[in-house]
Amino acid sequence: MSNQHVVKREGEWAVRKESATRDTAIFDTQSEAAEAAKRIATNQGGDVIIHDRHGLIRERNTYGKPDPYPPKG
């Protein structure tokens, strides 16, 4: 599982994997960054932690990997 953080960076918003040293991607808006973080977390499994412009956690959502063997019916 890999947690993705959405953080403010000098007038832009970044997605960064927890404990990574570099940002995964940079976006103009927080909502664009949050959508990208959600796609990553859904694919890899993990949390999306959205920080406000002051660095405080504003929202946290957990996404699991899709079940490769879903039940029938």
LOTORVEX-531830 format. One record per residue (C-alpha): x, y, z. Coordinates in steps of 0.05 Angstrom, whole numbers. Each point is the difference from the previous one (the first is absolute). Layout:
BEGIN
<pt <X,Y,Z>>;
...
//
This chain:
BEGIN
<pt <0,0,0>>;
<pt <25,69,-16>>;
<pt <-28,63,30>>;
<pt <-4,61,-45>>;
<pt <3,70,29>>;
<pt <-28,62,-35>>;
<pt <41,60,22>>;
<pt <9,74,-18>>;
<pt <64,17,-37>>;
<pt <16,73,-18>>;
<pt <-67,17,-31>>;
<pt <-13,-70,-27>>;
<pt <-24,-66,29>>;
<pt <41,-63,1>>;
<pt <-12,-74,9>>;
<pt <54,-35,40>>;
<pt <5,-72,22>>;
<pt <11,-7,75>>;
<pt <75,-2,17>>;
<pt <20,19,-71>>;
<pt <52,54,-11>>;
<pt <-31,28,-64>>;
<pt <-70,19,-21>>;
<pt <-36,-49,-46>>;
<pt <-36,55,-39>>;
<pt <-16,75,3>>;
<pt <-68,31,-15>>;
<pt <-30,69,-4>>;
<pt <-58,-15,47>>;
<pt <-11,-42,62>>;
<pt <-58,-36,-31>>;
<pt <42,-23,-59>>;
<pt <54,-25,48>>;
<pt <-52,-36,42>>;
<pt <-29,-36,-60>>;
<pt <69,-23,-22>>;
<pt <16,-24,71>>;
<pt <-66,-38,1>>;
<pt <17,-35,-65>>;
<pt <68,-20,27>>;
<pt <-28,-24,67>>;
<pt <-56,-39,-34>>;
<pt <51,-34,-45>>;
<pt <51,-16,54>>;
<pt <-44,-1,62>>;
<pt <10,51,55>>;
<pt <-23,66,29>>;
<pt <-7,69,-30>>;
<pt <17,53,50>>;
<pt <-19,70,-22>>;
<pt <34,58,35>>;
<pt <-25,71,2>>;
<pt <43,59,-22>>;
<pt <29,4,71>>;
<pt <22,-74,-1>>;
<pt <-54,-25,48>>;
<pt <-37,-64,-19>>;
<pt <-68,20,-28>>;
<pt <-25,-67,-25>>;
<pt <21,-74,-1>>;
<pt <-30,-55,-42>>;
<pt <19,-73,-7>>;
<pt <-2,-37,-66>>;
<pt <11,-74,-9>>;
<pt <26,-36,-60>>;
<pt <-56,-28,-43>>;
<pt <-16,-72,16>>;
<pt <30,-44,-56>>;
<pt <-52,-54,16>>;
<pt <-66,35,15>>;
<pt <-59,-45,20>>;
<pt <-49,-19,-55>>;
<pt <-72,23,2>>;
//
